Structure formats: structure tokens, C-alpha cells
Amino acid sequence: MNAVSTLTPVRLAPADLGRVASVGLRTRKLRAALSAVGIAIGVAAIVAVLGLSSSSQAGLLAEIDRLGTNLLTVTNGQTFAGQTAQLPLAAPSMISRIRAVERVADTGTVSNTNAYRSPLIPSINTNGIQVQAATLDLLPVLGTTVAHGSYLNPATATQPVAVLGAAAARRLGIDRVYPGERIWLGGQWFYIGGILNTAVLAPEIDTSILIGYPAAERYLDYYTVSHARATTGPPTTIYVRAQTGQVTAVQSLLAQTADPEAANEANVSQPSDALTARADAQSAFNGLFLGLGAVALLVGAVGVANIMIISVLERRSEIGLRRALGATKAQIRAQFLSEAIILALAGGATGVAAGAIATIVYATTKHWTVVIPTQAWAGGITAAIAIGALAGLLPAIRAASLSPTEALRTV
């Protein structure tokens, strides 16, 4: 009696499967590399978008924390007739009497006054710079400092001396304070006393040239009449630092305190709200860029599917030989599916590295905290594997369906 034994196919170990699956990629390196580029670009875009967005938000929120969220501003609004309202001269001092208010400073916009590098500059080239009278305690209230030179003091506030905001200095082409440096302001020369660093919570200061209230009255006729006599002012923006835990309470009192007779003509805002909104708005653009990354991933998936179909056609003899030697359909299917996944995974890993490097370089130049969310790199790798599996599924099924005799036939 002859014993008939049934041979059970041996399942390939993961290491053997990986080695067999990588043969096609290692023998066609250039083609494989070009096919992985689409995957790499898509994943890099996803990682970079999420990383840069998170790093930017972290940097912005850190800046908000450093500067504080307790800065409030009161600005002159409009009257019922649609004209520009005027804040009372006593508004800053009245606001300072609120118990929860820590500091108060103010500025007054000197209208119809422009500044130029020299009197030879055409008057139309204003560069969007405004001239403002300012109190001496403005910088600590805003949380900014002087980059070059010095700020106004009781002596220079009465003289033709100006301090330039960060953007105003750039537009005038001035990056240093040299002895005797002057600008043409309001039809006369003003000496430059200093240049400010960026005022994050008060961007209007960046595009301004600041002078003292007494100098504005004396040289630029910026004054108001009170009790039949000319006096400095009026203020157009009042900056208020409140106690951190009392910001909401102070905010509710500012308009009525600044202008008791017409509280509706005073506008109250919290600058840090605008920065927080800007941080939130940055994430709104993520969808657009992630969509572009998804398109690149789709292109990469088409490339992977294309190379796998071509690989099946070119390797029919290899498939037939392996089938003739006992390889099962499942093993052939697993080989080509694994090959597609390895190809996509290589592109995904390259994309993650490229996106992370781009995030690190850009965030470092902007002095942001480098943040690469876990969902960025993990999502990129997962997407690459999923795309490789989907792109390689049809070619793998097609390869497994070839019979040994058909595959070994000369094409």
C-alpha cells in the first residue's frame, strides 16, 4: 500500500518575504526611486504644513504669554454724524484711577503730517508712515524696547527729536542711529533719537514716528483748546495694562470712564485677541495645503500602481518559475503586495525626513519652538503604507492569477 502524503505550503517568514519583495526594487533602483518621489513629496507636504503651522502657533502663543493678555486699548470712534470723535484730554488720568489698572500710556495721531528721508523726496511718497505724539511711559505699557539709541525723555520730548517704529525705520532706509541723523518731518528737520523693536501687541506703533506731546504742540501745532487756552493733546489711542485677573472687569468700564458723556464714541479692544485669532486663522489654511499634499500622494499612488503593473508584465517568467517550484498564489500575491508597500514606505520615510528638516530649518530662522505633531509624521507614514497597499493590490492579484504554464510562455 502506497502512502500518499499531502504537502502543506510553508508560509514565508517576514524576513524572507521582505527579502524576496525587495528584489524587484533593488534591481530597478532608478525606476523605484522615481516612483517613490510622488509619495515623498505628498508626505513631506503634509509633515511640513502641520509642523510649520504648529511651530508658528506655538511661537505666537509664546509671544502672547510673554507680552501678557492684559493690554487693552481705547481709541476714538465716530460720532452719530459720522465724524471722527475726540477723546477727552482727561481720559488717560481718569482711566488710571480704576483700581485694577496698573499702567496707562497714550498716543495722539498728528494728522496731515508726513515724514521723509530728506526734503528732496516727492511728497506723494509717504511710505504709509504716520506721526504720533506719545507719552514717556509708552514702551513698558506696550511691552517693547529700544533697538538702537534711546526713547524720549523729559528733555527730548520738548525738542524736535523723533523715535522711529521698526517698520517706519525700514521704510526710511535707516537701520542705525548716528550722531546728527535727521529726517524731514512736517516741513522741518527732526533729529532721530532711537529705533524701536517690533511692538507685537501694537502694530500701529511699528509704522509710526513718535515725538513728545510738547514737541508736537510746539513744532507741529498739535494742540487742543481747553478752558480758552491751548494745551497738548488730545489722545487718540490709550493703552491700558490691567491686572491679569481683572481684564474683563476693566474692559467693561473703559468706554464709560474714558468718555462719560459719549461712551459709544470710544472703542475698546484687547490686542491679544487679534493675535489669538491670527493663530487660529493659520490653521484654517491647513486644509488647503493638506489637500495639495493629498493630490501629490494620489499622483504617487498612480506611479506605484504603474510600476507594479509593469513589474508583473516584465517578471512573468519569474512568477511562472516560482509557481512551478511550488509557490502558492497567496505567496505570489504577498510578494508583490509587500513590494508595493516597501516602495511606498520608502517614499513616506523620505517625505517625513524632508518635511521635518524643512520645519526645523524654517522654525529656527523665525526663532519659533520646533513642533512636529505626532499625527504629522505618523499620519504620513500610515498614509504611505495605505497607498502602497491599495496601489499594489490589483497588480498583486493579477500576478497571483497567472498559471505556471501561461507565465512561462515566451511573451
C-alpha positions as CSV (number, residue, x, y, z in Angstrom):
1,M,0.0,0.0,0.0
2,N,1.5,3.3,-1.1
3,A,1.3,6.1,1.4
4,V,0.2,9.3,-0.2
5,S,1.5,12.4,1.7
6,T,0.0,15.8,1.3
7,L,2.5,18.7,1.3
8,T,1.3,21.8,3.1
9,P,2.8,25.0,1.7
10,V,5.1,26.7,4.1
11,R,4.3,30.3,4.9
12,L,7.2,32.7,4.2
13,A,8.8,34.3,7.2
14,P,8.5,38.1,7.3
15,A,12.3,38.4,6.8
16,D,12.2,36.1,3.8
17,L,9.1,37.9,2.4
18,G,10.9,41.3,2.7
19,R,14.0,40.0,1.0
20,V,12.0,38.5,-1.9
21,A,9.8,41.6,-2.2
22,S,12.8,43.9,-2.3
23,V,14.4,42.1,-5.2
24,G,12.4,43.9,-7.8
25,L,13.2,47.3,-6.2
26,R,16.9,46.6,-5.8
27,T,17.3,45.5,-9.5
28,R,15.4,48.6,-10.8
29,K,16.6,51.3,-8.4
30,L,16.1,54.3,-10.6
31,R,12.5,53.4,-11.5
32,A,11.7,52.6,-7.9
33,A,13.2,55.9,-6.8
34,L,11.3,58.0,-9.3
35,S,8.0,56.2,-8.4
36,A,8.6,57.0,-4.7
37,V,9.1,60.7,-5.4
38,G,5.4,61.3,-5.6
39,I,4.8,59.6,-2.2
40,A,7.8,61.5,-0.7
41,I,6.5,64.9,-1.9
42,G,3.0,64.3,-0.6
43,V,4.1,63.1,2.8
44,A,6.7,65.9,3.0
45,A,4.0,68.5,2.3
46,I,1.7,67.0,5.0
47,V,4.5,67.0,7.6
48,A,5.8,70.4,6.7
49,V,2.3,72.0,6.7
50,L,1.3,70.6,10.1
51,G,4.8,71.1,11.6
52,L,5.1,74.7,10.4
53,S,1.6,75.5,11.5
54,S,2.1,74.0,14.9
55,S,5.5,75.7,15.3
56,S,4.1,79.1,14.2
57,Q,1.2,78.8,16.6
58,A,3.5,77.8,19.4
59,G,5.8,80.8,18.7
60,L,2.8,83.2,18.5
61,L,1.2,81.9,21.7
62,A,4.6,82.0,23.5
63,E,4.9,85.6,22.4
64,I,1.4,86.3,23.7
65,D,2.3,84.7,27.0
66,R,5.5,86.8,27.2
67,L,3.7,90.1,26.5
68,G,0.7,89.2,28.5
69,T,-3.0,89.3,27.7
70,N,-3.8,92.2,30.0
71,L,-3.2,95.0,27.5
72,L,-6.4,96.9,26.5
73,T,-6.7,99.8,24.1
74,V,-9.2,102.7,23.9
75,T,-9.4,104.5,20.6
76,N,-11.6,107.4,19.4
77,G,-14.5,106.2,17.3
78,Q,-17.1,108.1,15.4
79,T,-19.9,110.4,16.3
80,F,-23.6,109.9,15.3
81,A,-22.9,112.3,12.4
82,G,-20.1,110.0,11.1
83,Q,-17.3,112.3,12.1
84,T,-14.2,111.3,13.9
85,A,-14.8,111.6,17.7
86,Q,-12.3,113.1,20.1
87,L,-11.4,111.5,23.4
88,P,-11.4,113.9,26.4
89,L,-8.0,115.2,27.5
90,A,-8.6,113.8,30.9
91,A,-9.4,110.3,29.6
92,P,-5.9,108.8,30.5
93,S,-5.9,110.2,34.0
94,M,-9.5,109.1,34.6
95,I,-8.7,105.6,33.4
96,S,-5.6,105.4,35.7
97,R,-7.9,105.8,38.7
98,I,-9.6,102.5,38.1
99,R,-8.4,100.3,40.9
100,A,-7.4,97.3,38.7
101,V,-5.5,99.4,36.2
102,E,-1.7,99.0,36.6
103,R,-0.3,101.4,33.9
104,V,-1.7,103.8,31.3
105,A,0.0,105.4,28.3
106,D,-1.4,107.2,25.2
107,T,-0.5,108.5,21.8
108,G,-2.1,111.2,19.6
109,T,-2.1,110.9,15.8
110,V,-0.8,114.1,14.2
111,S,-2.8,114.3,11.0
112,N,-1.7,115.8,7.7
113,T,1.9,115.4,8.7
114,N,4.3,113.2,6.8
115,A,7.9,112.3,7.3
116,Y,10.6,111.8,4.6
117,R,14.3,110.9,4.5
118,S,15.0,114.3,3.1
119,P,13.1,117.3,1.7
120,L,14.0,116.1,-1.8
121,I,11.7,113.1,-1.6
122,P,8.4,113.7,-3.6
123,S,5.6,114.5,-1.1
124,I,3.5,111.7,-2.6
125,N,5.9,109.0,-1.3
126,T,4.7,108.9,2.2
127,N,5.5,105.2,2.7
128,G,2.4,104.8,4.9
129,I,4.2,106.3,7.9
130,Q,2.2,108.2,10.4
131,V,3.4,110.7,13.0
132,Q,2.2,110.3,16.6
133,A,2.7,112.2,19.8
134,A,3.5,109.8,22.7
135,T,3.8,109.8,26.4
136,L,7.1,108.9,28.1
137,D,5.9,105.7,29.7
138,L,4.6,104.1,26.4
139,L,7.2,101.4,25.9
140,P,6.7,99.4,29.2
141,V,3.0,99.5,28.7
142,L,3.3,98.1,25.2
143,G,5.9,95.5,26.2
144,T,8.5,96.6,23.6
145,T,12.0,98.0,23.8
146,V,14.5,100.2,22.0
147,A,16.7,98.5,19.4
148,H,19.0,101.4,18.8
149,G,19.5,104.8,20.5
150,S,17.1,105.8,23.3
151,Y,13.5,106.6,23.8
152,L,12.1,110.0,24.6
153,N,12.8,111.6,28.0
154,P,11.6,114.8,29.6
155,A,14.2,116.9,27.8
156,T,13.9,115.4,24.2
157,A,10.1,115.3,24.4
158,T,10.1,119.1,24.2
159,Q,12.6,119.2,21.3
160,P,12.5,118.2,17.6
161,V,13.5,114.6,18.4
162,A,11.8,111.6,16.9
163,V,11.8,107.9,17.7
164,L,11.2,105.5,14.8
165,G,9.0,102.4,14.8
166,A,10.6,99.3,13.5
167,A,8.7,99.3,10.1
168,A,9.0,103.1,9.8
169,A,12.8,102.9,10.1
170,R,13.0,100.2,7.4
171,R,10.8,102.2,5.0
172,L,13.0,105.3,5.6
173,G,16.2,103.2,5.0
174,I,17.5,103.8,8.5
175,D,19.0,100.9,10.5
176,R,21.3,102.7,12.9
177,V,21.2,106.0,15.0
178,Y,24.2,108.1,14.0
179,P,25.1,111.4,15.6
180,G,23.2,114.2,13.8
181,E,20.9,111.8,11.9
182,R,17.8,113.7,10.8
183,I,14.6,113.3,8.9
184,W,12.3,115.8,7.3
185,L,9.1,115.8,9.3
186,G,6.3,118.3,9.0
187,G,8.3,120.7,6.9
188,Q,11.3,120.8,9.2
189,W,14.2,118.7,10.5
190,F,13.8,116.4,13.4
191,Y,16.7,114.5,14.9
192,I,16.5,110.7,15.4
193,G,16.7,109.7,19.0
194,G,16.1,105.9,18.6
195,I,14.6,103.0,16.8
196,L,12.2,100.6,18.4
197,N,11.9,96.9,18.3
198,T,8.7,95.4,16.9
199,A,5.7,96.1,19.0
200,V,3.8,92.9,18.6
201,L,0.7,94.0,20.5
202,A,0.6,97.4,18.8
203,P,1.5,97.1,15.1
204,E,0.4,100.7,14.6
205,I,3.5,101.8,16.5
206,D,5.7,99.9,14.1
207,T,4.7,102.2,11.2
208,S,4.8,105.4,13.3
209,I,7.3,108.1,14.2
210,L,6.9,109.1,17.8
211,I,7.6,112.6,19.2
212,G,6.8,114.1,22.5
213,Y,3.5,115.8,23.1
214,P,5.2,119.2,23.9
215,A,7.2,119.0,20.7
216,A,4.1,118.1,18.7
217,E,2.4,121.2,20.1
218,R,5.4,123.5,19.6
219,Y,6.6,122.4,16.2
220,L,3.6,120.8,14.5
221,D,0.7,122.7,16.0
222,Y,-0.8,119.6,17.6
223,Y,-2.9,121.0,20.4
224,T,-6.4,121.4,21.6
225,V,-8.2,124.3,23.3
226,S,-9.3,123.7,26.9
227,H,-10.7,126.4,29.1
228,A,-9.8,129.1,26.5
229,R,-6.2,128.1,26.4
230,A,-4.1,125.8,24.1
231,T,-2.9,122.6,25.7
232,T,-1.3,119.4,24.5
233,G,-3.4,116.6,23.0
234,P,-5.8,115.2,22.5
235,P,-5.0,111.4,22.8
236,T,-6.3,109.2,20.0
237,T,-5.2,105.8,21.5
238,I,-4.9,105.0,25.2
239,Y,-3.0,101.8,26.1
240,V,-4.1,100.2,29.4
241,R,-2.4,97.5,31.4
242,A,-4.9,95.9,33.8
243,Q,-4.4,93.3,36.5
244,T,-4.4,89.9,34.8
245,G,-7.4,88.6,36.7
246,Q,-9.4,91.8,36.2
247,V,-9.1,92.3,32.5
248,T,-12.8,91.6,31.7
249,A,-13.9,93.9,34.5
250,V,-11.7,96.7,33.5
251,Q,-12.7,96.3,29.8
252,S,-16.3,96.8,30.7
253,L,-15.5,100.1,32.4
254,L,-13.1,101.7,30.0
255,A,-15.5,103.3,27.5
256,Q,-17.7,104.9,30.2
257,T,-14.6,106.0,32.1
258,A,-12.8,107.4,29.1
259,D,-15.7,109.4,27.8
260,P,-18.6,109.6,30.3
261,E,-20.7,111.9,28.1
262,A,-20.4,109.8,25.0
263,A,-19.2,106.3,25.9
264,N,-20.4,105.0,22.5
265,E,-17.7,107.1,20.8
266,A,-14.9,105.2,22.4
267,N,-13.8,101.9,21.0
268,V,-12.3,99.3,23.4
269,S,-10.3,96.3,22.3
270,Q,-7.8,93.6,23.5
271,P,-4.9,93.3,21.1
272,S,-4.0,89.8,22.3
273,D,-7.4,88.7,20.9
274,A,-6.3,89.7,17.4
275,L,-3.1,87.6,17.8
276,T,-5.0,84.6,19.1
277,A,-7.4,85.0,16.1
278,R,-4.4,85.1,13.8
279,A,-3.1,81.9,15.4
280,D,-6.4,80.2,14.8
281,A,-6.6,81.6,11.2
282,Q,-3.3,80.0,10.4
283,S,-4.8,76.6,11.0
284,A,-7.6,77.4,8.6
285,F,-5.2,77.3,5.7
286,N,-4.0,73.8,6.7
287,G,-6.9,72.2,4.8
288,L,-5.8,73.8,1.5
289,F,-2.2,72.7,1.8
290,L,-3.1,69.3,3.1
291,G,-5.3,69.0,0.0
292,L,-2.3,69.7,-2.2
293,G,-0.4,67.1,-0.3
294,A,-3.2,64.6,-0.8
295,V,-3.0,65.3,-4.6
296,A,0.7,64.6,-4.5
297,L,0.0,61.4,-2.7
298,L,-2.5,60.4,-5.3
299,V,0.0,61.0,-8.1
300,G,2.5,58.9,-6.1
301,A,-0.1,56.1,-5.8
302,V,-0.7,56.1,-9.5
303,G,3.1,55.9,-10.0
304,V,3.4,53.0,-7.6
305,A,0.5,51.2,-9.3
306,N,2.0,51.8,-12.7
307,I,5.5,50.4,-11.8
308,M,3.9,47.4,-10.1
309,I,1.8,46.6,-13.2
310,I,4.9,46.9,-15.4
311,S,6.9,44.8,-13.0
312,V,4.3,42.0,-13.2
313,L,4.5,42.0,-17.0
314,E,8.3,42.1,-17.1
315,R,8.6,39.3,-14.5
316,R,6.1,36.8,-15.8
317,S,8.8,34.2,-16.3
318,E,9.9,34.7,-12.6
319,I,6.4,34.3,-11.5
320,G,5.9,31.1,-13.6
321,L,9.2,29.6,-12.3
322,R,8.2,30.3,-8.7
323,R,4.8,28.8,-9.2
324,A,6.3,25.7,-10.9
325,L,8.7,25.3,-7.9
326,G,5.7,25.2,-5.5
327,A,4.9,28.9,-4.6
328,T,1.3,29.4,-4.0
329,K,-1.0,32.1,-5.2
330,A,-1.0,33.6,-1.7
331,Q,2.8,33.8,-1.7
332,I,3.0,35.5,-5.1
333,R,0.3,37.9,-4.0
334,A,2.1,38.7,-0.7
335,Q,5.4,39.2,-2.6
336,F,4.1,41.9,-5.0
337,L,1.8,43.5,-2.4
338,S,4.8,43.7,0.0
339,E,6.9,45.2,-2.8
340,A,4.4,48.0,-3.3
341,I,4.2,48.7,0.4
342,I,8.0,48.8,0.8
343,L,8.2,51.2,-2.2
344,A,5.6,53.5,-0.7
345,L,7.1,53.2,2.8
346,A,10.5,54.2,1.5
347,G,8.9,57.3,-0.1
348,G,6.9,58.0,3.0
349,A,10.0,57.8,5.3
350,T,11.9,60.1,2.9
351,G,9.0,62.5,2.9
352,V,8.8,62.6,6.7
353,A,12.5,63.3,6.9
354,A,12.3,66.1,4.3
355,G,9.2,67.7,5.9
356,A,10.8,67.5,9.4
357,I,14.0,69.1,8.1
358,A,12.0,71.9,6.4
359,T,10.1,72.6,9.6
360,I,13.2,72.7,11.7
361,V,15.1,75.0,9.3
362,Y,12.2,77.5,8.9
363,A,11.1,77.5,12.5
364,T,14.7,78.0,13.6
365,T,15.1,81.1,11.3
366,K,11.9,82.5,12.8
367,H,13.0,81.7,16.3
368,W,9.9,79.5,16.9
369,T,9.8,76.5,19.1
370,V,10.1,73.5,16.7
371,V,6.9,71.4,17.0
372,I,6.3,68.4,14.7
373,P,3.0,66.8,15.8
374,T,2.8,63.1,16.1
375,Q,-0.2,63.0,13.8
376,A,2.0,64.6,11.1
377,W,4.7,62.0,10.8
378,A,2.6,59.1,12.0
379,G,-0.2,60.1,9.6
380,G,2.3,60.5,6.8
381,I,3.8,57.0,7.3
382,T,0.3,55.5,7.7
383,A,-0.9,57.2,4.5
384,A,2.1,55.9,2.6
385,I,1.6,52.3,3.7
386,A,-2.1,52.5,2.9
387,I,-1.5,54.0,-0.5
388,G,1.2,51.3,-1.2
389,A,-1.2,48.6,-0.2
390,L,-4.1,50.0,-2.4
391,A,-1.8,50.7,-5.3
392,G,-0.2,47.3,-5.2
393,L,-3.4,45.2,-4.6
394,L,-4.6,44.9,-8.2
395,P,-1.1,44.1,-9.6
396,A,-0.6,41.5,-6.8
397,I,-3.9,39.9,-7.6
398,R,-3.0,39.9,-11.3
399,A,0.4,38.3,-10.6
400,A,-1.1,35.6,-8.4
401,S,-3.8,34.7,-11.1
402,L,-1.1,33.8,-13.7
403,S,-0.9,30.0,-14.2
404,P,2.7,28.5,-14.3
405,T,2.3,27.4,-18.0
406,E,1.0,30.8,-19.0
407,A,3.6,32.7,-17.1
408,L,6.5,30.6,-18.5
409,R,5.3,31.1,-22.1
410,T,7.5,33.5,-24.0
411,V,6.0,36.9,-24.3
